[in-house]
Amino acid sequence: MADREFIAPKYYKVKEELRHLAREAGPEASLPTERTLATRYQTSRTTVRQAISELVAEGLLNRTQGKGTFVAPPRPTYVRQLTSFTEDAEAQHLKSASDILGIDAVPSDGYLAEQLGVPVGTELTRLERVRVIDGEPLAHETAYLPGDLPDLEQNLARDGSLYAVLRNHYGISIAEAEDTVMTVVAGPLEAHLLAIETGAPLLLTQRRGLDSDGIPVEWTRSVFRGDRFQFFARTSNVHPGTPRRQG
């Protein structure tokens, strides 16, 4: 069967024109009004609004009620395997912080029991935080850790990184991580906590951390703003004992 010619929707053509316009204008530049853009591209304001909304979701544009639409500054944040949020921020010369929403003891349900390899009903420590980069909320994170971790909040205030706290105060080290990444949209709670619109794109990561014996010691659910997140993973086929090529 012959290939059918693809005809891009009108809003998509406008979106790509706006992408080019934004890149030409540079960070912090103000875009023309929706009415002006609709006249320029000979289309409706609804079409322009849809194009702008998608570019806002991608992080290329910022839209402020009553002020207009602006080109967003480049500000991607990446998260790597086997490192903490704090370590990742430091590697990028970014200032990180955490707003602790709660620390409490909860019984494991069937799903958490399976993920952490414990019986249903086992007491877990639940840590819920909003992670912040350069004063702006980036992620809503809930971690579940087997057992009782006394003075966790004080230790987090002192050390910052949960992985550092686990290592330094409880003798728990993350040797291996299993990450699952998928896309979701922001519900009312995430929109409120992350200062974004309901329905905005998010990246959901679920991480299970294991110690050197392969025993699960952490299960964490994190939702990251789609306009600020990159996931970085590096794999290698080099086996232990195999010399690496120099050069």
Number of C-alpha atoms within 10 A of each C-alpha: 3 4 5 6 6 6 7 8 10 14 19 15 16 23 21 13 13 20 18 11 13 21 13 11 14 14 15 15 16 18 18 13 13 18 14 13 19 18 13 11 14 10 15 15 16 13 21 25 18 15 21 23 17 17 22 19 20 16 20 21 25 19 17 8 6 6 8 13 20 21 24 21 14 13 11 12 19 16 17 15 16 17 14 17 23 23 19 17 19 12 10 11 10 15 13 21 21 23 12 15 12 11 16 13 17 16 16 22 14 12 10 20 18 13 16 22 13 17 14 14 13 16 20 23 21 21 20 21 19 22 23 21 18 12 11 14 21 24 26 23 21 19 20 24 23 23 14 14 17 11 9 18 16 11 18 17 14 10 15 19 20 19 21 21 21 20 13 13 15 13 9 17 17 22 13 17 18 12 17 11 13 10 13 15 18 22 15 12 11 22 17 12 15 20 13 17 15 14 14 20 21 24 21 21 17 18 20 21 24 20 15 11 8 12 15 21 20 22 22 18 17 20 26 26 27 22 23 20 19 15 12 10 11 6 5 5 6 9 8 6 6 8 8 8 5 4 3
